Amino acid sequence: MSSLATKTHPLLTSLPNFLTWRALGFRTICSGRLGFASSDPGPDPPAPPVAGTKVLETFKEEFEIGSRLITLETGKIARFANGAIVLGMDETKVLSTITSGKGDAVRDFLPLTVDYQEKQYAQGMIPTTFMRREGAPKERELLCGRLIDRPIRPLFPAGFYHEVQVMASVLSSDGKQDPDVMAANATSAALMLSDIPWGGPIGVIRIGRIAGQFIVNPTVDELNLSDLNLVYACTKDKTLMIDVQAREISEKDLEAGLRLAHPEAVKYLEPQIKLAAKAGKHKKEYKLSMISDRALEKVSNLAAAPIEAVFTDPSYGKFERGEALEKIAQEVRKVLEEECDEESLSVLPKAVDTVRKKVVRKRIIAEGFRVDGRHLNEVRPVYCEAGNLPILHGSALFSRGDTQVLCTVTLGSPADAQRLDSLVGPPTKRFMLHYSFPPFSINEVGKRLGLNRREVGHGTLAEKALLAVLPPEDGFPYTVRVNSEVMASDGSTSMATVCGGSMALMDAGIPVREHVAGVSVGLVSEVDPSTGEIKDYRILTDILGLEDHLGDMDFKIAGTRKGVTAIQLDIKPAGIPLDIICESLEHALKATLKYSNDTLRRLIGPLGALKRKIEEETGARMAISDGMLTIVAKNQEAMEKVQEKVDFIIGREIEVGGVYKGVVTSVKEYGAFVEFNGGQQGLLHISELSHEPVSRVSDVVSVGQQLSLMCIGQDVRGNIKLSLKAASPTPGAETKKVVEEYVPVCKEATNGWASVGNVSDGQNQEFPESKSETSEANSYSSSTPAILIRSAAECDEEEKSSGLSQRSKRRSKTVASQSNRKPKKSMPQIAASGDNSDKKTKVESLISTRNLKLGTKVTAKVYQIRARGLVLDLGGGIRGMYRFKQANGKKEFRVGDELLVKCSSFTSKGIPVLSSVDE
């Protein structure tokens, strides 16, 4: 090709003089100027252009970041765009253009579109498609578009709803630099040149780390050796976006990388400001769609009180809360229609949403409570199953609160790897995670179309999180595809995908190095209107969808016990201080680390004597490593015994309304002193002993007696006040939960996976709860931690030594195992037949969900009495439901009564429905 390029066409050499450019009075483009040449063939005089001269003027800024020379240039190409920039680094050049829609904006959102494209000509290639041209946007192009969109969107002014389009394309690529960060910086510079109001500029930087040394603007080859790929975007003093892929980097090292990234990213700002001063347009006065103070005040007076009543009632579910809020909006609409207030009606949806936001944020900051009644650092109850689709290579069902995700794993040969067609990066990909968000997951009607930016982004985030723990290709050459199907969504489905995907990989027998989990952290802040600075804020752990919508930040963090594997930070205000971001990392860590080492020393005891005693008494095993307590138990009953002992020795955070187990240490005339919660002392006053009058304290309690007590507050001296009657059922009233089986989940709770077959106490099925039961179910730390299972051999050996093995065992899949387990390891479950006085009737005395079938007869105890039926304890931690035949049937039963019942059916969630053997 080079030899052909040097040859001159013979016709061009023989053109007559009158057809040449000089003879026609033109000259070629040189040094950025195009004009008419004079008849004098000599050099052009340095005089300025005369009238009618067309001038093509270019402006350029050069600067250096991370030993790379970077250029910003405008004026040469794409001159009709509202703003256009070509950013170059080495031989890679990226063009970014900005345009805005004409006319008034009749909408209540910002229609910002970001299109990023990599055409094959940029690397001297012809596309391999049938039509030999680029087709629909690829996954990488969608992800790069999101990377540009996320940091620039928060900086548009409030009420700016005009259509804006960003088009970024790669002009040339040398394969050394990833063009995504370059496109983001070019877009910022183009916005600065345009007449669109925008609160920039921003700087975007990539940080890598090789052998413990951070690298600024690493090349593609350096990223292959790096254990960190950090993309950081910011303004001069605030963070806008963070995107991280890492190989189990510690929180401390990650914070050091963020602290380094900020000053490096700021270096992009000054050249953009200088270029905008030389070549930028004057900012245009666009019409802003703002809510007037009068309309907002009027809507607030009508809606604030009922909205606050909805948000302060934790018994509402997602859809019940949404229906109640919609009803309030309709009532406000009727009032405004009666008053013919067209101004307020035109902004009603936005005004109601603003009122909701103020009510929720005020309650979180002032009272520390969230819309579902949780504390700020409290994680929703977790339920998970592994192997629920046994015909597949691997499967798992993960639920956190109302969010539910079904994950499946499919293994293939190396030839099944995905072929990539991008300018940089590897040619194939052997690990794929595909995330799907069907409309039924939020009870909506919608169409299933092609690639969705949100689905691609969430799937890639989970893929990054799990990629760090996969075995190397030389030892595990298979192609792996994980499918994540969102079954129900109420916030943080991408982090649920991380948890479910990790379990599904283990269920498929893939030797992952560590378990991976993820949580989403939110932020609610109070801003000083005069300075715009944050004067107060609250960090929320495991946010709901509503908290994501009404809050300031969605900080998704995934990782293992050793460190972080993936992060994605998106914000809504115009930046958040980096110190708050780093503090949020600690809150995500607290959701997995349960105990401090000093606390665990008390549990172990001198030379491990206390730990061994608990293991001998319960038949369970406890492993302590790096602040993490792991309990291995054969069944739920043994698990609860261990947790009860651990809770008594170590203690937990004391809360008003919390139920605790304690031992009476002394009895006085006015009450008794009780030791509880790992050595704390509390006073049980005589007035709090019973619902009936008590003349002497010794008639009710004695020294050494173990009690379940409720904390009801503190006196003026700070002494803890306890109540026995508050933790006991009121005579004649509906019986509440049995507090003896209450084990808390809080900051210092044991960590574990949910048992596959068991129904937790918090799953109240089909029986309506009383208001007291509802509030108790939603109280902080009210669910039982689940089981973490190690190996069959260890548990079998422990059963023999402890005398727990009484019956034959059945094999079933484990929910979780240690990272070095063999594929498809299983655990035995105990099943036994009880004594039978009637030889014609076979009764199961120790039952499990595996051997419970229709018609099985069971001796059960009354566990709870509800308005329309009973909750029966079948043994082994299994609960069943029994409906009353008559409306006043509950008068015939008492807690603890034994009944002979049979299994007549199962609910949709697998809960056994029981009936009398005579029916």
Beta strands, then each sheet from edge to edge (+ up, - down):
strand 1: 59-65
strand 2: 68-74
strand 3: 83-89
strand 4: 92-100
strand 5: 112-117
strand 6: 164-172
strand 7: 203-210
strand 8: 213-216
strand 9: 228-234
strand 10: 239-249
strand 11: 382-386
strand 12: 394-400
strand 13: 403-412
strand 14: 418-419
strand 15: 428-429
strand 16: 431-436
strand 17: 479-488
strand 18: 517-527
strand 19: 534-541
strand 20: 553-559
strand 21: 564-571
strand 22: 621-625
strand 23: 628-632
strand 24: 659-667
strand 25: 671-676
strand 26: 680-685
strand 27: 706-714
strand 28: 720-723
strand 29: 809-813
strand 30: 826-830
strand 31: 843-844
strand 32: 857-865
strand 33: 869-875
strand 34: 878-883
strand 35: 898-906
strand 36: 912-916
sheet 1: 1+ 2- 3+ 4- 6+ 5+
sheet 2: 8+ 7- 9+ 10- 21+ 20- 18+ 19-
sheet 3: 11+ 12- 13+ 17- 16-
sheet 4: 14+ 15-
sheet 5: 22+ 23-
sheet 6: 24+ 25- 26+ 28+ 27- 24+
sheet 7: 29+ 30-
sheet 8: 31+ 32+ 33- 34+ 36+ 35-
end
